[in-house]
Amino acid sequence: MKDFRNSRSNYFVGHDNQDVERPYTVVENTTNKIIMRCETRAIAESIAKFQNKTPTFGQHDFPDFLKE
């Protein structure tokens, strides 16, 4: 599996030990804020890959009210 933290991507998959139900997180590289929490690593990696390839908000970052 690809390690998104070492690439030039804007998003990577992290792991949160505090949340038992959704331990995998999609994190924005520039701000280190969580974009989404997921149940499995595969789902989190697919979301990070999609956001890196075709961002939802185009050239703009995620709005602050959508970040944790």
C-alpha positions as CSV (number, residue, x, y, z in Angstrom):
1,M,0.0,0.0,0.0
2,K,1.2,3.5,-0.8
3,D,2.4,5.8,2.0
4,F,0.7,9.1,1.2
5,R,2.7,11.0,3.8
6,N,5.9,10.7,1.8
7,S,4.4,11.7,-1.6
8,R,3.4,15.1,-2.9
9,S,-0.2,14.4,-2.2
10,N,-2.5,16.7,-0.2
11,Y,-4.2,14.0,1.9
12,F,-3.0,10.9,3.7
13,V,-4.4,8.1,5.8
14,G,-3.8,8.2,9.6
15,H,-4.7,6.1,12.5
16,D,-6.6,7.3,15.6
17,N,-6.5,5.0,18.7
18,Q,-9.2,6.9,20.6
19,D,-12.0,6.2,18.2
20,V,-12.8,2.5,18.3
21,E,-15.6,2.4,15.7
22,R,-13.8,4.5,13.1
23,P,-10.0,4.4,13.7
24,Y,-8.8,5.4,10.2
25,T,-8.7,9.0,9.3
26,V,-8.1,11.0,6.1
27,V,-5.8,13.9,7.1
28,E,-5.0,17.1,5.1
29,N,-1.2,17.5,4.8
30,T,-1.0,21.3,5.0
31,T,-3.1,21.7,8.2
32,N,-2.9,18.2,9.8
33,K,-6.7,18.4,10.3
34,I,-9.0,15.4,9.9
35,I,-11.2,15.5,6.9
36,M,-13.1,12.2,7.4
37,R,-13.1,9.2,9.7
38,C,-13.6,5.7,8.3
39,E,-14.2,2.1,9.5
40,T,-11.6,0.4,7.3
41,R,-8.2,1.4,5.9
42,A,-9.3,0.5,2.4
43,I,-12.2,3.0,2.5
44,A,-9.9,5.7,3.9
45,E,-7.2,5.1,1.2
46,S,-9.8,5.2,-1.6
47,I,-11.1,8.6,-0.3
48,A,-7.6,10.0,0.0
49,K,-6.7,8.8,-3.5
50,F,-9.9,10.3,-4.9
51,Q,-9.2,13.7,-3.2
52,N,-5.6,13.7,-4.4
53,K,-6.7,12.9,-8.0
54,T,-9.9,15.0,-8.3
55,P,-10.4,17.4,-5.4
56,T,-14.0,18.0,-4.4
57,F,-13.5,21.8,-4.1
58,G,-11.2,22.2,-7.1
59,Q,-8.2,24.4,-6.4
60,H,-9.6,25.5,-3.0
61,D,-9.0,23.6,0.3
62,F,-11.8,22.0,2.3
63,P,-13.8,24.6,4.2
64,D,-12.9,24.9,7.9
65,F,-16.4,24.0,9.1
66,L,-16.0,20.5,7.4
67,K,-12.7,19.8,9.2
68,E,-12.3,18.4,12.8
